[in-house]
Amino acid sequence: MESDYRMYVGGEWVQAEEERTFTVLNPANEEMIARVPQATRGDTQRALQAAEKARRDWEMLPLKERGEHLRAIACSIHKAKDRLAEIVVREQGKTLAEAQGEMDYTIGFVEYFADFARAIEGDILPSDRKDESLWIMKVPFGVVVGIIPWNYPAAIFARKIAPALIAGNTIVVKPSSNTPISALEIMKLIDEETGLPKGVINVVTGKGAVVGEGLVRNPITQMVSMTGSVEVGRRILKLASGNFTKVSLELGGKAPFVVWNDANLDLTVKYAIEARFSNCGQVCISNERMYLHQDIAKDFMEKFLKAVEAISIGDPMKPDTHMGPLVSYEQRQKVETFVKQAIHQGAKLIIGGETPSGRDFQKGYWYKPTVFTNVKQGMEIMQKEIFGPVIPVMEVSDFDKTIDLCNDSGYGLAAYIFTKDVARVMKAVRDIRFGEFYINRPGGESFHGYHTGWRQSGLDGDDGKYGLEEYLQKKTVYLRWG
C-alpha cells in the first residue's frame, strides 16, 4: 500500500490547497499506514465545481450507458477485491473474513443499481383538460455530496456513488478521516480502468468540520446523503437548511434483541453473538440491548457466555480471529466510558470490561467482549448507542411491556425478535416503532431492501428502489397539444 495519497478532483489526482496532510493509523498496532491530504474549503469548492461542470453531459447520457459505466466499476472492484479487503482490514480493523464480506457487498451495490438502467420510471396521467397530457418525470438533483462513515468504508462508498450515478447525478464523496484509503483505492481503479468521464465522481479528504461543512453549505450542492452519527446528522440538517438542500441521513441505532421463551436457543445465541460482536460491535444495526424472557434467561446466558468466552481476539488478518480492534483511540475511550458509567450505576459486570493483556495488545485499540446484567431501562448503557463490543442484558416476562421497553429509545433503526409464535411476531412488527426488523435471523440488509431509520436514526436511506428515489426529484409537465 502506498504511504502518500492525493485527492481525486475533476479527473485529476491533486494535493490539498495548502499541501497539508493527516495520518491514517492501523488500529491493530497504531502504525502509520498513509498520509492523506487535508482539504480546505477552497478544495471543496473546486471539487463541487468539477462535479457541476460534468453534470450536464452525465445527465444527458442515456441510462443504458450510465449502467454500463457502473458495470465496469463493479468489474474493476471485483478483480481487486482481495487486495481491497486487506486495505479495509489495515485501516478499519475488522477481520479479513468480514472485510471480504464487505467487498462482496461493495460489488453487489454497484451491480444492483446498474440494473436500473431501464427501470427508472415516471408517470403519464390523464389530464383534466381536453387535448392535454400530464407527465411526472423523475430527474436527477444535479450535484450530490456523499459523506461516508468509518465502519464500512468500501461498501458505503459504493452505496453512495451507485444510486447517485445511475440517477444521473454527479457526486463529491467525503470519506471518514479514520478510513479514507478504501475510497481512494477504489477511485484509482475507476480512474484507470473504467473510462468514467472526468468530474462525475470526486473524492476529497479531511476533517468534517472543514470538508464536510464546506460541502454541505455550498449552494452548488443539491442533495446530501450521509451515513454516520446522530450528532453529525443534526449538524448537517442545520447547515443544509440555509439552501434548502435535500438531505438523506442514515444514523445510529440502539437495536433491541428480544428472545422469547419459545425461541431456538442454540440458533439465537449464535445470532446474538454475530449481531453484537461483528466488526467489534461497530455496526448501526448491532444487538445493543438484549431482553430475555425469564423462563429461558438462565439457559440462554449459560450458552451465550460460553460463546463469548470462545471469541478469539487478535490480528485481524489471521483466519482464526473472530474480532479485531476498535477503529480508534477515541472510540475505545467512548466504550470505556460506557462501561465505567454502567458499573457506577449498579450494573453487574459478568465478563470483559477491559483491554486484553499480553504483548500482542500493547498497542492498538483493543477491548474485550463485555456483558452486563442487573441493568435498568433508564441506565445510559440501555439508552445510548455503545458502538462497541458491550452488551447489557435484561430479563422480561410480559410481551406488551417488552414492546414498550423496545420503544423506550430515541433511536428507531433495527430490531430483532426471536419467537415461533406468528401472532406475537405480527404484534411486534405492528407495535415496535423501528424501520427495520430481523425476525428469527441475524442482521444484514439485502440490496433490494430499504435500510431506513425512524426518529433519531435518520431520514430516508440508500438501499433498493426506495433508496434510489432519494436521488431523484420530480418534474411535472402539462402539455397542451390540441
Protein Blocks (a to p, Z undefined) as FASTA:
>chain_A
ZZbdcddeehiacddfklpacddddfklopafbdcddddfklmmmmmmmmmmmmmmmmmp
cfklmmmmmmmmmmmmmmmmmmmmmmmmmmnopafklmmmmmmmmmmmmmmmmmmmmmcc
cdddddfbehiacddddddfbiacddddfklmmlmmmmmmmmmmmnopacdddddfklmm
lmmmmmmmmmmmnopaehkaccdeddfklmmmmmmmpmklmbdcddddfklmmmmmmmmm
mnopacdddddddddcdddfkbcfklmmmmmmmmmmgghhpafkbcfbdcddfklmmmmm
mmmmmmmmmpccddfkbmkbfbdcdfbfklmmmmmmmmmmmmmnopacfbgjiacedjkl
mgcjdddddddehiafklmklmpcfkpabdcddddfbfklmmmmmmncfbdfbdcdddfb
fklmmmmmmmmccfbdcehiaehidfklccddehjlogcjfehjklmmmmpccddddddf
ZZ
